[in-house]
Amino acid sequence: MPYARKNTLIWQKGLYYHIYNRGARQVTIFREATNYLFTISKIQEYSQAKRISVIAYCLMPNHYHFLVRQDGDEPAGSLPQSIFNSYSKAYNKMYSHSGTLFEGRFRAKAIQSSSHLLHLCRYIHGNPVKDGMVEEPQDWPYSNYLEWTEERPGELVDRDFIKEQFSKPEEYQRFLMEYLNTRRLPDAVMKHLNEIER
């Protein structure tokens, strides 16, 4: 039987989920490169163990985005729980931080439209440019954009998914740059993203 949280979200094998959260009071949750790299190693470890495919991800200084597919019976929501429970403890100890690190429990939304999925991918990969961290998406190392464009041989990506959607990396590059140049997405996607950014 699928697992539901608060009777609003069904965790079900085969479904895609956008999972996200940010630091409490906009606190910086990733302060240095080692923070990002530790988290990426944990994403890889737990996603493999839990049979959760990572489609797109981006770690930003004060928030994160995961777009994942639940391939097994373990809820996709167990991924951020496992990663950030240990991360929060290590962070608090390392930086003498007290109190909660995140703005409550992570949030998640099931994504069932293939169009919505692809627009979310480019939104997630475009985050570092949109937020002024870098000028080009390939300049931000803490997402899997470089895996999407075959510029880095990382494992945190579903290459079969990409090939089903784009015949070559340049197609996705153009798709992403179209969004970054116009900042326009379909209304349904914008409604979802507006809820995130409140």
N, C-alpha and C positions, 0 to 999 in steps of 0.2 A: 504493500500500500504506500503511495507517495507520502512524503513527509511534508506537513504544512506548518508554517510558523504563524501564530496568531490568526489562523484561519484565513490568511490573505494571500499567502504564497505557497504554491505547490512545488516541492522539489521532486523532480521526476526524471528518470533516465531518458536521455535523448533530447532534453530541452536545453536551450541556451539562456544564460543569465548574465545580466549586467550587475556587478557587485561593486560597491563604492563606499567610501567613508572619508572623513577629513578630521584633522586635529581639532580637539576641543578649543574653542575660542581662537580658531585659526592658528594654533600653535604649530611650530615646525616639527613634523614627525620624522623627517629624514634630514639630519644636520650635515652629514658628510658622506663621502663615497662609500665608506665601509657599511654605513646603515643601509644604503640601497643594495649593495652587493650581498649582504647578509639576507635581506628580504628576498631577493631574486633567487638565491640558493634554496631558501625555504619554500618559495612558490614551486620550484622545480621538484623538490623532494616530496612535498605533500600532494601535489597534483598527480604525480606518478603513482604514489601509494594509494590515492583515493579514486583513481581512474576519472580524473577531471581534465579535460583538454582545454588548454589555454589558447584562445583565439587571438585576443588582443589584450595588452596590458600597458599601463603607464603609471609609474611612481613619480609623484610630484612632491615638492618640499612639504606641503601641508595637506595633501590628499592623494588618493589612489583610485584607479579604475581597473577592474578585471572584467573581461568578457569571456565567459567560459561555457563549455558544454559538459553536462553531467553524463558520463559514459557508463557509470556503474550505478549501484544502488545507494551508495553513500551520498548524502545531500551535498550539493555544490557549496552550500553555505558553511559546511564544515571547513572549507579551505581557508577563508579569512580568519575563522576562529582559531584554527591551529597555528597559523602563521603569526598572528598579532597578539595572541595570549603570551607567547614566549617573548615576542619582540618587545612588548610593553614592559615586561619585567626587566629585560636587559637594558632597555632605554632608561627606565627610571633609576636603575642602579648606576649606569654609566654617567648620566648627566645630573644625578641628584634631583631628579624630578619627582614631585609628589602629586597625587591626584590622578584623575583619569587622563589618558593620553588622547583618546578619540572622542568624537562627538556622539557618544552613545554607541549602540550596537550598529554594525554595518547595515547598509540598506541594499536591497536587491530587487530586481524586476525581471520577470521572465520575458524573453524576446522571442516571438514566434514568426515574425515576418522576415524573410530573407533580405528584403530591402532595408528594413530597420536595422538588421544586423550589420550590413555593410556601411550604412551611414554612421552607426555607432563606432565602427572600427576607425573610420577617418576622423571622427570627433576625438576619440581617445588618443590616436597618434598625433593629432594636431594640437593637443593640449599644451605642450611646452611652447609652441609658437604663439598660440592664442594668449597665453598668460605671460608672454614676454621673456621667457627663460632663454630661448635661442631664436635665431632667425630662420633656421631651416629644420624640419623634423628630424633629419638624419644626424643633426648635431646633438641630440639628446640621447644619451646612452641607456637611459633607464626605462625604455619601452621595448617592444619587439618589432618596431617599425623596420629596423635594419634586417631582421629575419624575413619580414614580408617582401622586402626588395632584394633579397638574396645578397646583401652586402655583409652579412655576418652569419656564421654557421651555428647559431644557437639552437637549443632544443625546445625552448618555450614557445612553440608555435605549432599550428596544425597546417602543414604544407599542402595536404590534400584539400583542405577547405579552401585555401587560397587559390589553388589551381582550378578548382571548380568554378570560381568566381572571376578570375582574371587570367588570361592566357599568357601574360608576361608581366614582369615587375613594373615596367613602364606604365602599364595601364593603371595599376593602383597608384603609382606616383602622381599621375595626372588627376585621378579621382580625388586624392587627398588635396592636391594643390588647388583644385577647383573650389573646394570648401574653404581653404585658407584664404583664397583670393576674394571670395564673395561673402563668406561667413553665413551662407544660407543652407538650410537643410529642410526637408519636408516638415509640414506642420506637426505631424504626429511625433516625429523625432524631437522637434523643438519643444513640444509640450513636455515630453519626458525629461529633456535636459533642463528646462526651466525649473522643474521640480527639484532637480539635483542642486542647482545653483542658488536656491533660496537661502 
